Amino acid sequence: MLDVKLHITDREGVTHSVDAPTDMNMNLMEVIRSFELAPEGTIGICGGMAMCASCQCYIESEHELPEMSYDEDAMLAEAFHVQENSRLGCQIFITENLENLKVTLAPEE
């Protein structure tokens, strides 16, 4: 089992460094929920189906991420507070290459 260190800044501006497992097929949204870094019911509302943008985050580090899917791109096209570095946390799966990933949660809609 290998964990990676993630640095997640919550919606109040507090940065949390957490160890996320790479062997559980978790995504970033699930990690944020597991560590309770957003109030319950405010993140992952659609269950990780790229249909709500409640898990939108800003990628603050230079990590190479998988290409954005059509569904993720379409959802972000309709979301609020979108920036060039916006991604949906539910579409970013935790892998070894995410060591020291830095993300900031987008404001709640």
Residue, then its C-alpha position, 0 to 999 in steps of 0.5 A: m500500500l502506498d499513500v501520497k501526500l496531498h495539500i488541500t486548501d479548504r473553502e476557508g483558506v486553511t491548507h490540510s496535508v493529508d495522506a491519500p491511499t493509491d490502492m483504493n481507487m479513490n478520487l480527490m472528491e472522496v478524499i476530501r469527504s473522507f477527511e471532512l475538509a468540506p461541510e457534509g452535503t456541500i461536496g460530491i452531491c451527485g456522487g461523483m458522476a461529473m453532474c454537479a460541480s460541487c467538487q470543483c477545485y483549482i489545481e495549484s501545482e504543475h502535476e500532469l493530470p489525465e485529460m478532461s473528459y467530455d462530461e467534465d468539460a461540459m459540467l465546468a462550462e456551466a459551473f460558477h467560479v471556473q478558472e483555467n486550472s479548474r477540475l472536478g475532484c471526482q474525476i481525478f483518481i488518486t495515483e502515485n504521480l499525484e504526490n504533493l498535489k496542491v489543490t484549492l476548493a472552489p467557492e460553494e455555489 
